[in-house]
Amino acid sequence: MSINEIQDEIIEEFSGFDDWMDKYQLLIDLGNDLEPLDEKYKTEQNLIDGCQSRVWLQADYINKESGDRSQESGVISFRAESDALIVKGIVSLLIRVLSGHTPQEILDADLYFIEEIGLKEHLSPTRSNGLVAMVKQMRVYALAFSTKQ
């Protein structure tokens, strides 16, 4: 599934709710469904700067052989955890959208779902800054992995 198809799916899920309290509950539920991050990844190095709550983000580059055996393409697998419920839900959405894609796809992605579901306007300024910091960190990983290809 492409990044845009996943974003469209998320927009569809959120469009079922009119009330932002219900949307916050959906975010909390998504965060609760996020697989716990292994303790070995909860390091200072994986903490995202700019988030008021603690958010750890682990990125791994996974080589996938393409049909043409002369070249390999890889995707990035993201895992994360946060000590704040809504932030955990937000990072789970970002993982859902970006994990499993190539570094270039991540760098080229226009994350329009954030605006479409109204997330930007319904977050406090500190959470909004945290969201920007999470996206930035995921793109930094993508950039780093793209230079290694």
N, C-alpha and C positions, 0 to 999 in steps of 0.2 A: 504494500500500500504506500502511496506517495505521501510526502509531508502534507500537501494540500488536502488530500483525501482524508487524512487523519484529522486535520484541523476542521474540515467540514463536518466530520462525524461528531467532534466535540461541540461545535456550534449547535448542531442538531440536538444533542443531549441537553445542553443548557437552555435551548429555546423552549423546552417543555415547562420551564419554571418562570413565572412572572415576578414572584417575590424574591428579593435578594437574600432573605433569610433562608429560603429553600436552596438557593444557589450556594450559599456559604455551607449549608449542610451537605450538599453534594461534594463540595471541595473537601470537607472534613472526611466524608466517607471515602473519597478517592485516596486521601492521605492515609487513612487507616488500612486501605487495601495495599498500600505500597510495601513491598517486601523489605524487612529490616536490613539495614546496611551492616555488614560484618564489622565487628569492633575494630579490626585491624585497619579499616579505612577511615575511622573517625580520628583523623590526625589534624594537626594545625595546617598542614599543607593542603588538605582537602576542604578546609573551612572556607566558605565564600566571604570575601570582604564586601562590606556594604550592606549586609543583612543584619537587622537588629537581632533577630533570633539566630540560633546556631543552625547552619545548613552545611552539611558535608556532601560533596559531589565527587564521585569516583567515575573516571572515564577510562575505558579500555578499548584499544584498537584490535579488531578481530579481522584477520585476513580471511577473505572468501575467494575461492578460486572462481574465476570467470569461465565462461564456456570456452574461451580462447585460452588455452593453457600457457601461452607465452606471457600473459600478464595476470597479475593478481589485483583484485580490488578489495578494499576493506571497508568495514563499517565501524562506527563507534557505538559502544554499548555504555549507556549511562546508568548509574545507580546513585541513589541519594537518600538522605534522611534529614529530618529537621525536628527540633524540639517544640515547634509550634504547629498546631493542628492545621490551620488554614494554609500556612506556608508549605507544609508537607503535601497538601493537596495541590497547590500551585506547582511545586516541583514535580509531582507525579504527572501532571499534564504536560509539562515541558519534556519529561522523559518519554512519555507516550508519543509525543510529536517527533522528537529528534533522535531518539535511540534507534539503532538499527539502520541508520542512513550513513552515506559516505560523508567524509569531511566536506567535500565540495557542495553536496546537497544541503548540508547544515549551514554552510557559509552563505549560500545563495537564498536560503529560505526567508520568506517574508512571513513573520509570525502574526498574521492578521487575526487569528482566533482570539488573541488577548483583547483586542479592541472590540471585536464582534460580540463576544459574550458579556462585554461591559466590565471586564475585570479591572481595566485601568482606572475607570472612574469610580469604582466601588472599593478601592483599596486605600488604606491610609497612606500618607506620603512615605512613611518609613517602609511599609510593605511594598509600595510601588518601587522604591529605590532597590529593595531586595530583589524584586522580580527582574529589574533591569540588570542587577549584578549577576543573577543566576543565568540569564540569557547570555550576557557578556562572557561569563566563565565557560559556558558550553561552546561558544564560538571560538574562544581562545584555545580550548582543547582541539576543536576541529581544525583550526589554523595550524596548530603544532603538529597534529597528525598528518595534515595535508603536505607539509614540507618533508615528511619522512617517506612519503610514497615514492 
